Amino acid sequence: MDENSKNRVTVIGGANIDIVARYAAPQNHHSESHQGLVSTSAGGVARNIAENLAHLGRHVRLICAMGDDDFAATIKASIALPLIDTSACHVSSDAASDMYLNVFDHGGEVLHAINTMALIDLLTPDYLKTFEDDLKSSALIVADCNLSQDSLDWLVGLDGRPNLYCDGVSPEKIIKLKPHLGRIDGLKCNQKEAADLLDLPPETAPSDLMKQLVLQGISTVILSLGQNGVLCHKGGNEVTIPHPEKPQNIVSVSGAGDALFAGFIHGCLDGLPQDQAIDLGMAAAQLTLSCPHAVNPDISSLTISASA
């Protein structure tokens, strides 16, 4: 086993094209056409996490599914980085790319979102078995809940695997983890996702949500509290990190949570204390807020301050 494989993170899940529309000014009549900005860029939870990790200096193997259209070319170009191994990606000829449409208000907050994610269903257990040895030799596996129930079931039950961290993605998708709460090692989610996963009311206090997730056996939890910051539990230690002052110009909130997760993971694998690892993740999220794309390459500058 080479040195890179010992430190490599395998990331499995969604890769899609992000179509982002943002109103230029506050609007009350959404049935009409309004001025704004519309752009396309590479996205997808797993793809975002993989690109962030690579910019932070981490070797990554990405397992995702891509089409063979012009949008796919954009996705492929975004992950053509020296530290990302894409040899395990599933590429379907003559298939349209998975897509995620976001409509933001003038302040950068999500108003509406629509996704089509058919290609990710090609990452079946049989397909993932092809890379079983590589999965087992990874430092960590990160999976997003865009994956099918069968594929998540297979990953959780893989004998000899390293720790498995999951990104909840959405309230609708995180419930795929219900059968495995005592078997996954890490989880990143927001309050609504946590409440749905635990079958608790949405107004349940964050501290109670965290307590229940830990009691279920998840040793590492990042619970996003939106504007109130992050609640993080790792190895019996719990810390609350208030949200730092937001950038004056929030271009988009898309991808900020993925940057948070990637920064935390990278910090932990580099041996940073828990509070410093989550600080690294928060700093990565802050930079992403000021970027029109789901990943801000400038997070590479954070490795200097993290190791200082």
Summary of the structure (lengths in Angstrom):
residues: 308
radius of gyration: 18.4
end to end distance: 29.6
largest distance: 59.4
contacts: 1076
relative contact order: 0.14
helix: 39%
strand: 23%
